[in-house]
Amino acid sequence: MNNPILWVPPIINVLVTGLFALTVFRQYLSRQRLYQLYWSIALCMAFLATLSYITMLLVQPTSAGGVLLFRLYYILGIVMPAWLGMGSIALVSRPLVTRISFTILLLLSVVGALFILDASINLQVLSQIAGTPGTGTLRTGPWLVTTILLNTLGVVAIVAVALYSAWKLLRRQASVGGFRTSNVLWANILILTGALFNGAAGTLARFLGLQSTFWLIMALGWIILFSGVLLASRRSSAVSEAAPPVRT
């Protein structure tokens, strides 16, 4: 890559997502909350996707290694939003609902990964990927269906939990699963906003040609999303004293 400035935004994303993933995973190790595990998995996917992107540029995108790294970057990118939604589900759902949702998500993630591994690649577009998200690199195929499905399910899950917590708030219920209801509501609003920023980055690149802003918008989206993840983990002292211990 001739222009070193194009390295800066992806590197910022690696640092941001790596720090966020480490923070949430440490929270999971300390508190053993399942929703923190799912959110840390999603953030790890974002970190590894961006790291794969940078490594792909180092080894040359159209080389055998570069093509494999591009596929890994794309796989992690399409399944990650659904894992964010999985964290929101685990935040408020019963264990049985969480297990069923996890099984479905795992199956769809594997199918989506297999479709991308099998998809044809436009090497000419791939050779010019530096500083862009790689829009148009994969030729249209079954992978597009699973991508839309996984992204939709992730957004629906986050929105559903936000609406559920809003309904609880309107009914003047102070807590949801041992957490302050307002925290759950605003946390999922922030997570949704961050996810929509990330989605908008790709949409702007695809339809308006704003390729160079992709990684900067992504970084902003991750910062907003991470704020929501941190807020979701905050317990109200009043709720903690009044509510019985929650078993997971």
C-alpha positions as protocol buffer text, in pm:
chain_id: "A"
residue {
  index: 1
  type: MET
  ca { x: 0 y: 0 z: 0 }
}
residue {
  index: 2
  type: ASN
  ca { x: 167 y: 319 z: -122 }
}
residue {
  index: 3
  type: ASN
  ca { x: -19 y: 567 z: 99 }
}
residue {
  index: 4
  type: PRO
  ca { x: 70 y: 508 z: 467 }
}
residue {
  index: 5
  type: ILE
  ca { x: -217 y: 735 z: 580 }
}
residue {
  index: 6
  type: LEU
  ca { x: -458 y: 459 z: 474 }
}
residue {
  index: 7
  type: TRP
  ca { x: -315 y: 243 z: 754 }
}
residue {
  index: 8
  type: VAL
  ca { x: -418 y: 482 z: 1031 }
}
residue {
  index: 9
  type: PRO
  ca { x: -800 y: 427 z: 1051 }
}
residue {
  index: 10
  type: PRO
  ca { x: -779 y: 44 z: 1050 }
}
residue {
  index: 11
  type: ILE
  ca { x: -505 y: 56 z: 1315 }
}
residue {
  index: 12
  type: ILE
  ca { x: -725 y: 282 z: 1529 }
}
residue {
  index: 13
  type: ASN
  ca { x: -1002 y: 22 z: 1498 }
}
residue {
  index: 14
  type: VAL
  ca { x: -767 y: -259 z: 1602 }
}
residue {
  index: 15
  type: LEU
  ca { x: -666 y: -67 z: 1914 }
}
residue {
  index: 16
  type: VAL
  ca { x: -1023 y: 35 z: 2000 }
}
residue {
  index: 17
  type: THR
  ca { x: -1184 y: -307 z: 1951 }
}
residue {
  index: 18
  type: GLY
  ca { x: -892 y: -485 z: 2118 }
}
residue {
  index: 19
  type: LEU
  ca { x: -917 y: -266 z: 2428 }
}
residue {
  index: 20
  type: PHE
  ca { x: -1295 y: -302 z: 2441 }
}
residue {
  index: 21
  type: ALA
  ca { x: -1284 y: -681 z: 2396 }
}
residue {
  index: 22
  type: LEU
  ca { x: -1025 y: -717 z: 2672 }
}
residue {
  index: 23
  type: THR
  ca { x: -1226 y: -497 z: 2911 }
}
residue {
  index: 24
  type: VAL
  ca { x: -1553 y: -687 z: 2862 }
}
residue {
  index: 25
  type: PHE
  ca { x: -1383 y: -1028 z: 2880 }
}
residue {
  index: 26
  type: ARG
  ca { x: -1218 y: -929 z: 3209 }
}
residue {
  index: 27
  type: GLN
  ca { x: -1563 y: -832 z: 3337 }
}
residue {
  index: 28
  type: TYR
  ca { x: -1690 y: -1175 z: 3235 }
}
residue {
  index: 29
  type: LEU
  ca { x: -1404 y: -1351 z: 3416 }
}
residue {
  index: 30
  type: SER
  ca { x: -1477 y: -1145 z: 3726 }
}
residue {
  index: 31
  type: ARG
  ca { x: -1859 y: -1166 z: 3729 }
}
residue {
  index: 32
  type: GLN
  ca { x: -1932 y: -1477 z: 3518 }
}
residue {
  index: 33
  type: ARG
  ca { x: -2229 y: -1314 z: 3342 }
}
residue {
  index: 34
  type: LEU
  ca { x: -2321 y: -1492 z: 3021 }
}
residue {
  index: 35
  type: TYR
  ca { x: -2420 y: -1175 z: 2833 }
}
residue {
  index: 36
  type: GLN
  ca { x: -2068 y: -1040 z: 2894 }
}
residue {
  index: 37
  type: LEU
  ca { x: -1924 y: -1352 z: 2734 }
}
residue {
  index: 38
  type: TYR
  ca { x: -2134 y: -1304 z: 2420 }
}
residue {
  index: 39
  type: TRP
  ca { x: -2048 y: -936 z: 2397 }
}
residue {
  index: 40
  type: SER
  ca { x: -1678 y: -1010 z: 2446 }
}
residue {
  index: 41
  type: ILE
  ca { x: -1700 y: -1271 z: 2167 }
}
residue {
  index: 42
  type: ALA
  ca { x: -1855 y: -1010 z: 1936 }
}
residue {
  index: 43
  type: LEU
  ca { x: -1586 y: -756 z: 2022 }
}
residue {
  index: 44
  type: CYS
  ca { x: -1314 y: -1019 z: 1972 }
}
residue {
  index: 45
  type: MET
  ca { x: -1462 y: -1088 z: 1629 }
}
residue {
  index: 46
  type: ALA
  ca { x: -1439 y: -718 z: 1546 }
}
residue {
  index: 47
  type: PHE
  ca { x: -1079 y: -707 z: 1668 }
}
residue {
  index: 48
  type: LEU
  ca { x: -975 y: -1017 z: 1472 }
}
residue {
  index: 49
  type: ALA
  ca { x: -1160 y: -899 z: 1161 }
}
residue {
  index: 50
  type: THR
  ca { x: -972 y: -569 z: 1159 }
}
residue {
  index: 51
  type: LEU
  ca { x: -643 y: -742 z: 1241 }
}
residue {
  index: 52
  type: SER
  ca { x: -705 y: -981 z: 949 }
}
residue {
  index: 53
  type: TYR
  ca { x: -765 y: -680 z: 725 }
}
residue {
  index: 54
  type: ILE
  ca { x: -435 y: -516 z: 820 }
}
residue {
  index: 55
  type: THR
  ca { x: -243 y: -843 z: 789 }
}
residue {
  index: 56
  type: MET
  ca { x: -401 y: -897 z: 447 }
}
residue {
  index: 57
  type: LEU
  ca { x: -257 y: -563 z: 333 }
}
residue {
  index: 58
  type: LEU
  ca { x: 86 y: -664 z: 463 }
}
residue {
  index: 59
  type: VAL
  ca { x: 97 y: -992 z: 271 }
}
residue {
  index: 60
  type: GLN
  ca { x: -67 y: -842 z: -43 }
}
residue {
  index: 61
  type: PRO
  ca { x: -446 y: -882 z: -82 }
}
residue {
  index: 62
  type: THR
  ca { x: -436 y: -1093 z: -400 }
}
residue {
  index: 63
  type: SER
  ca { x: -185 y: -1346 z: -268 }
}
residue {
  index: 64
  type: ALA
  ca { x: -309 y: -1683 z: -144 }
}
residue {
  index: 65
  type: GLY
  ca { x: -266 y: -1569 z: 215 }
}
residue {
  index: 66
  type: GLY
  ca { x: -427 y: -1234 z: 141 }
}
residue {
  index: 67
  type: VAL
  ca { x: -737 y: -1397 z: -9 }
}
residue {
  index: 68
  type: LEU
  ca { x: -773 y: -1626 z: 293 }
}
residue {
  index: 69
  type: LEU
  ca { x: -737 y: -1331 z: 532 }
}
residue {
  index: 70
  type: PHE
  ca { x: -997 y: -1136 z: 335 }
}
residue {
  index: 71
  type: ARG
  ca { x: -1242 y: -1425 z: 372 }
}
residue {
  index: 72
  type: LEU
  ca { x: -1173 y: -1436 z: 747 }
}
residue {
  index: 73
  type: TYR
  ca { x: -1223 y: -1059 z: 771 }
}
residue {
  index: 74
  type: TYR
  ca { x: -1556 y: -1088 z: 592 }
}
residue {
  index: 75
  type: ILE
  ca { x: -1678 y: -1390 z: 790 }
}
residue {
  index: 76
  type: LEU
  ca { x: -1613 y: -1225 z: 1124 }
}
residue {
  index: 77
  type: GLY
  ca { x: -1771 y: -903 z: 1001 }
}
residue {
  index: 78
  type: ILE
  ca { x: -2101 y: -1061 z: 897 }
}
residue {
  index: 79
  type: VAL
  ca { x: -2155 y: -1279 z: 1207 }
}
residue {
  index: 80
  type: MET
  ca { x: -2048 y: -1019 z: 1465 }
}
residue {
  index: 81
  type: PRO
  ca { x: -2375 y: -812 z: 1475 }
}
residue {
  index: 82
  type: ALA
  ca { x: -2578 y: -1122 z: 1557 }
}
residue {
  index: 83
  type: TRP
  ca { x: -2348 y: -1202 z: 1850 }
}
residue {
  index: 84
  type: LEU
  ca { x: -2408 y: -851 z: 1984 }
}
residue {
  index: 85
  type: GLY
  ca { x: -2779 y: -929 z: 1970 }
}
residue {
  index: 86
  type: MET
  ca { x: -2709 y: -1259 z: 2146 }
}
residue {
  index: 87
  type: GLY
  ca { x: -2560 y: -1064 z: 2435 }
}
residue {
  index: 88
  type: SER
  ca { x: -2874 y: -851 z: 2461 }
}
residue {
  index: 89
  type: ILE
  ca { x: -3092 y: -1163 z: 2465 }
}
residue {
  index: 90
  type: ALA
  ca { x: -2882 y: -1322 z: 2740 }
}
residue {
  index: 91
  type: LEU
  ca { x: -2910 y: -1001 z: 2943 }
}
residue {
  index: 92
  type: VAL
  ca { x: -3285 y: -1038 z: 3002 }
}
residue {
  index: 93
  type: SER
  ca { x: -3390 y: -1387 z: 2893 }
}
residue {
  index: 94
  type: ARG
  ca { x: -3436 y: -1716 z: 3074 }
}
residue {
  index: 95
  type: PRO
  ca { x: -3157 y: -1975 z: 3033 }
}
residue {
  index: 96
  type: LEU
  ca { x: -3369 y: -2193 z: 2801 }
}
residue {
  index: 97
  type: VAL
  ca { x: -3438 y: -1903 z: 2561 }
}
residue {
  index: 98
  type: THR
  ca { x: -3070 y: -1811 z: 2568 }
}
residue {
  index: 99
  type: ARG
  ca { x: -2962 y: -2168 z: 2487 }
}
residue {
  index: 100
  type: ILE
  ca { x: -3207 y: -2199 z: 2197 }
}
residue {
  index: 101
  type: SER
  ca { x: -3098 y: -1862 z: 2056 }
}
residue {
  index: 102
  type: PHE
  ca { x: -2732 y: -1960 z: 2090 }
}
residue {
  index: 103
  type: THR
  ca { x: -2787 y: -2288 z: 1903 }
}
residue {
  index: 104
  type: ILE
  ca { x: -2964 y: -2112 z: 1615 }
}
residue {
  index: 105
  type: LEU
  ca { x: -2697 y: -1841 z: 1599 }
}
residue {
  index: 106
  type: LEU
  ca { x: -2412 y: -2091 z: 1600 }
}
residue {
  index: 107
  type: LEU
  ca { x: -2573 y: -2285 z: 1314 }
}
residue {
  index: 108
  type: LEU
  ca { x: -2630 y: -1971 z: 1106 }
}
residue {
  index: 109
  type: SER
  ca { x: -2275 y: -1851 z: 1175 }
}
residue {
  index: 110
  type: VAL
  ca { x: -2127 y: -2178 z: 1050 }
}
residue {
  index: 111
  type: VAL
  ca { x: -2348 y: -2175 z: 738 }
}
residue {
  index: 112
  type: GLY
  ca { x: -2255 y: -1813 z: 667 }
}
residue {
  index: 113
  type: ALA
  ca { x: -1885 y: -1890 z: 707 }
}
residue {
  index: 114
  type: LEU
  ca { x: -1906 y: -2186 z: 468 }
}
residue {
  index: 115
  type: PHE
  ca { x: -2084 y: -1975 z: 206 }
}
residue {
  index: 116
  type: ILE
  ca { x: -1814 y: -1706 z: 222 }
}
residue {
  index: 117
  type: LEU
  ca { x: -1534 y: -1963 z: 203 }
}
residue {
  index: 118
  type: ASP
  ca { x: -1698 y: -2093 z: -115 }
}
residue {
  index: 119
  type: ALA
  ca { x: -1779 y: -1753 z: -270 }
}
residue {
  index: 120
  type: SER
  ca { x: -1602 y: -1627 z: -582 }
}
residue {
  index: 121
  type: ILE
  ca { x: -1375 y: -1325 z: -543 }
}
residue {
  index: 122
  type: ASN
  ca { x: -1316 y: -1038 z: -783 }
}
residue {
  index: 123
  type: LEU
  ca { x: -938 y: -1014 z: -763 }
}
residue {
  index: 124
  type: GLN
  ca { x: -926 y: -680 z: -942 }
}
residue {
  index: 125
  type: VAL
  ca { x: -1148 y: -520 z: -675 }
}
residue {
  index: 126
  type: LEU
  ca { x: -953 y: -699 z: -401 }
}
residue {
  index: 127
  type: SER
  ca { x: -626 y: -553 z: -530 }
}
residue {
  index: 128
  type: GLN
  ca { x: -764 y: -202 z: -460 }
}
residue {
  index: 129
  type: ILE
  ca { x: -910 y: -275 z: -115 }
}
residue {
  index: 130
  type: ALA
  ca { x: -663 y: -61 z: 84 }
}
residue {
  index: 131
  type: GLY
  ca { x: -851 y: 193 z: 294 }
}
residue {
  index: 132
  type: THR
  ca { x: -1193 y: 59 z: 189 }
}
residue {
  index: 133
  type: PRO
  ca { x: -1427 y: -205 z: 335 }
}
residue {
  index: 134
  type: GLY
  ca { x: -1392 y: -429 z: 31 }
}
residue {
  index: 135
  type: THR
  ca { x: -1740 y: -366 z: -110 }
}
residue {
  index: 136
  type: GLY
  ca { x: -1800 y: -566 z: -428 }
}
residue {
  index: 137
  type: THR
  ca { x: -1506 y: -802 z: -372 }
}
residue {
  index: 138
  type: LEU
  ca { x: -1727 y: -1107 z: -316 }
}
residue {
  index: 139
  type: ARG
  ca { x: -1943 y: -1196 z: -613 }
}
residue {
  index: 140
  type: THR
  ca { x: -2315 y: -1221 z: -534 }
}
residue {
  index: 141
  type: GLY
  ca { x: -2412 y: -1562 z: -398 }
}
residue {
  index: 142
  type: PRO
  ca { x: -2583 y: -1746 z: -108 }
}
residue {
  index: 143
  type: TRP
  ca { x: -2354 y: -1571 z: 141 }
}
residue {
  index: 144
  type: LEU
  ca { x: -2555 y: -1251 z: 86 }
}
residue {
  index: 145
  type: VAL
  ca { x: -2872 y: -1415 z: 221 }
}
residue {
  index: 146
  type: THR
  ca { x: -2704 y: -1527 z: 544 }
}
residue {
  index: 147
  type: THR
  ca { x: -2538 y: -1186 z: 579 }
}
residue {
  index: 148
  type: ILE
  ca { x: -2874 y: -1007 z: 562 }
}
residue {
  index: 149
  type: LEU
  ca { x: -3030 y: -1265 z: 797 }
}
residue {
  index: 150
  type: LEU
  ca { x: -2756 y: -1241 z: 1060 }
}
residue {
  index: 151
  type: ASN
  ca { x: -2751 y: -861 z: 1053 }
}
residue {
  index: 152
  type: THR
  ca { x: -3131 y: -845 z: 1073 }
}
residue {
  index: 153
  type: LEU
  ca { x: -3149 y: -1090 z: 1363 }
}
residue {
  index: 154
  type: GLY
  ca { x: -2883 y: -896 z: 1553 }
}
residue {
  index: 155
  type: VAL
  ca { x: -3063 y: -564 z: 1514 }
}
residue {
  index: 156
  type: VAL
  ca { x: -3404 y: -718 z: 1592 }
}
residue {
  index: 157
  type: ALA
  ca { x: -3269 y: -874 z: 1913 }
}
residue {
  index: 158
  type: ILE
  ca { x: -3122 y: -545 z: 2035 }
}
residue {
  index: 159
  type: VAL
  ca { x: -3436 y: -349 z: 1945 }
}
residue {
  index: 160
  type: ALA
  ca { x: -3660 y: -611 z: 2109 }
}
residue {
  index: 161
  type: VAL
  ca { x: -3467 y: -593 z: 2437 }
}
residue {
  index: 162
  type: ALA
  ca { x: -3476 y: -211 z: 2428 }
}
residue {
  index: 163
  type: LEU
  ca { x: -3854 y: -217 z: 2373 }
}
residue {
  index: 164
  type: TYR
  ca { x: -3899 y: -478 z: 2645 }
}
residue {
  index: 165
  type: SER
  ca { x: -3707 y: -267 z: 2895 }
}
residue {
  index: 166
  type: ALA
  ca { x: -3902 y: 44 z: 2788 }
}
residue {
  index: 167
  type: TRP
  ca { x: -4226 y: -144 z: 2855 }
}
residue {
  index: 168
  type: LYS
  ca { x: -4094 y: -248 z: 3197 }
}
residue {
  index: 169
  type: LEU
  ca { x: -4002 y: 115 z: 3265 }
}
residue {
  index: 170
  type: LEU
  ca { x: -4352 y: 233 z: 3171 }
}
residue {
  index: 171
  type: ARG
  ca { x: -4492 y: -21 z: 3415 }
}
residue {
  index: 172
  type: ARG
  ca { x: -4263 y: 131 z: 3678 }
}
residue {
  index: 173
  type: GLN
  ca { x: -4063 y: -187 z: 3729 }
}
residue {
  index: 174
  type: ALA
  ca { x: -3728 y: -75 z: 3865 }
}
residue {
  index: 175
  type: SER
  ca { x: -3522 y: -378 z: 3760 }
}
residue {
  index: 176
  type: VAL
  ca { x: -3484 y: -627 z: 3476 }
}
residue {
  index: 177
  type: GLY
  ca { x: -3284 y: -936 z: 3568 }
}
residue {
  index: 178
  type: GLY
  ca { x: -3128 y: -755 z: 3863 }
}
residue {
  index: 179
  type: PHE
  ca { x: -3032 y: -448 z: 3657 }
}
residue {
  index: 180
  type: ARG
  ca { x: -3182 y: -102 z: 3666 }
}
residue {
  index: 181
  type: THR
  ca { x: -3445 y: -97 z: 3392 }
}
residue {
  index: 182
  type: SER
  ca { x: -3337 y: 245 z: 3262 }
}
residue {
  index: 183
  type: ASN
  ca { x: -2979 y: 117 z: 3232 }
}
residue {
  index: 184
  type: VAL
  ca { x: -3094 y: -180 z: 3022 }
}
residue {
  index: 185
  type: LEU
  ca { x: -3300 y: 51 z: 2800 }
}
residue {
  index: 186
  type: TRP
  ca { x: -3030 y: 311 z: 2739 }
}
residue {
  index: 187
  type: ALA
  ca { x: -2758 y: 48 z: 2710 }
}
residue {
  index: 188
  type: ASN
  ca { x: -2942 y: -124 z: 2426 }
}
residue {
  index: 189
  type: ILE
  ca { x: -3017 y: 211 z: 2261 }
}
residue {
  index: 190
  type: LEU
  ca { x: -2643 y: 288 z: 2264 }
}
residue {
  index: 191
  type: ILE
  ca { x: -2555 y: -62 z: 2142 }
}
residue {
  index: 192
  type: LEU
  ca { x: -2811 y: -28 z: 1862 }
}
residue {
  index: 193
  type: THR
  ca { x: -2681 y: 320 z: 1770 }
}
residue {
  index: 194
  type: GLY
  ca { x: -2324 y: 191 z: 1756 }
}
residue {
  index: 195
  type: ALA
  ca { x: -2429 y: -106 z: 1544 }
}
residue {
  index: 196
  type: LEU
  ca { x: -2622 y: 123 z: 1309 }
}
residue {
  index: 197
  type: PHE
  ca { x: -2313 y: 346 z: 1274 }
}
residue {
  index: 198
  type: ASN
  ca { x: -2114 y: 37 z: 1177 }
}
residue {
  index: 199
  type: GLY
  ca { x: -2383 y: -63 z: 928 }
}
residue {
  index: 200
  type: ALA
  ca { x: -2400 y: 290 z: 790 }
}
residue {
  index: 201
  type: ALA
  ca { x: -2025 y: 284 z: 728 }
}
residue {
  index: 202
  type: GLY
  ca { x: -2070 y: -4 z: 484 }
}
residue {
  index: 203
  type: THR
  ca { x: -2385 y: 143 z: 330 }
}
residue {
  index: 204
  type: LEU
  ca { x: -2219 y: 480 z: 265 }
}
residue {
  index: 205
  type: ALA
  ca { x: -1923 y: 303 z: 110 }
}
residue {
  index: 206
  type: ARG
  ca { x: -2144 y: 84 z: -112 }
}
residue {
  index: 207
  type: PHE
  ca { x: -2403 y: 337 z: -235 }
}
residue {
  index: 208
  type: LEU
  ca { x: -2236 y: 678 z: -201 }
}
residue {
  index: 209
  type: GLY
  ca { x: -1877 y: 578 z: -265 }
}
residue {
  index: 210
  type: LEU
  ca { x: -1755 y: 712 z: 70 }
}
residue {
  index: 211
  type: GLN
  ca { x: -1487 y: 444 z: 99 }
}
residue {
  index: 212
  type: SER
  ca { x: -1225 y: 650 z: 283 }
}
residue {
  index: 213
  type: THR
  ca { x: -1453 y: 728 z: 579 }
}
residue {
  index: 214
  type: PHE
  ca { x: -1546 y: 364 z: 644 }
}
residue {
  index: 215
  type: TRP
  ca { x: -1296 y: 289 z: 920 }
}
residue {
  index: 216
  type: LEU
  ca { x: -1339 y: 624 z: 1095 }
}
residue {
  index: 217
  type: ILE
  ca { x: -1717 y: 577 z: 1114 }
}
residue {
  index: 218
  type: MET
  ca { x: -1660 y: 223 z: 1238 }
}
residue {
  index: 219
  type: ALA
  ca { x: -1435 y: 350 z: 1519 }
}
residue {
  index: 220
  type: LEU
  ca { x: -1703 y: 599 z: 1627 }
}
residue {
  index: 221
  type: GLY
  ca { x: -1964 y: 323 z: 1616 }
}
residue {
  index: 222
  type: TRP
  ca { x: -1752 y: 98 z: 1841 }
}
residue {
  index: 223
  type: ILE
  ca { x: -1703 y: 375 z: 2096 }
}
residue {
  index: 224
  type: ILE
  ca { x: -2080 y: 436 z: 2117 }
}
residue {
  index: 225
  type: LEU
  ca { x: -2151 y: 63 z: 2133 }
}
residue {
  index: 226
  type: PHE
  ca { x: -1894 y: 5 z: 2405 }
}
residue {
  index: 227
  type: SER
  ca { x: -2053 y: 280 z: 2613 }
}
residue {
  index: 228
  type: GLY
  ca { x: -2375 y: 81 z: 2600 }
}
residue {
  index: 229
  type: VAL
  ca { x: -2200 y: -241 z: 2701 }
}
residue {
  index: 230
  type: LEU
  ca { x: -2048 y: -70 z: 3005 }
}
residue {
  index: 231
  type: LEU
  ca { x: -2381 y: 87 z: 3099 }
}
residue {
  index: 232
  type: ALA
  ca { x: -2557 y: -250 z: 3085 }
}
residue {
  index: 233
  type: SER
  ca { x: -2321 y: -385 z: 3348 }
}
residue {
  index: 234
  type: ARG
  ca { x: -2391 y: -108 z: 3601 }
}
residue {
  index: 235
  type: ARG
  ca { x: -2609 y: -216 z: 3888 }
}
residue {
  index: 236
  type: SER
  ca { x: -2812 y: 27 z: 4091 }
}
residue {
  index: 237
  type: SER
  ca { x: -2720 y: 11 z: 4459 }
}
residue {
  index: 238
  type: ALA
  ca { x: -3089 y: 51 z: 4546 }
}
residue {
  index: 239
  type: VAL
  ca { x: -3185 y: -233 z: 4314 }
}
residue {
  index: 240
  type: SER
  ca { x: -2901 y: -452 z: 4440 }
}
residue {
  index: 241
  type: GLU
  ca { x: -3013 y: -409 z: 4801 }
}
residue {
  index: 242
  type: ALA
  ca { x: -3381 y: -464 z: 4729 }
}
residue {
  index: 243
  type: ALA
  ca { x: -3359 y: -749 z: 4483 }
}
residue {
  index: 244
  type: PRO
  ca { x: -3264 y: -1107 z: 4572 }
}
residue {
  index: 245
  type: PRO
  ca { x: -2946 y: -1251 z: 4424 }
}
residue {
  index: 246
  type: VAL
  ca { x: -2983 y: -1350 z: 4059 }
}
residue {
  index: 247
  type: ARG
  ca { x: -2868 y: -1698 z: 3967 }
}
residue {
  index: 248
  type: THR
  ca { x: -2744 y: -1768 z: 3618 }
}
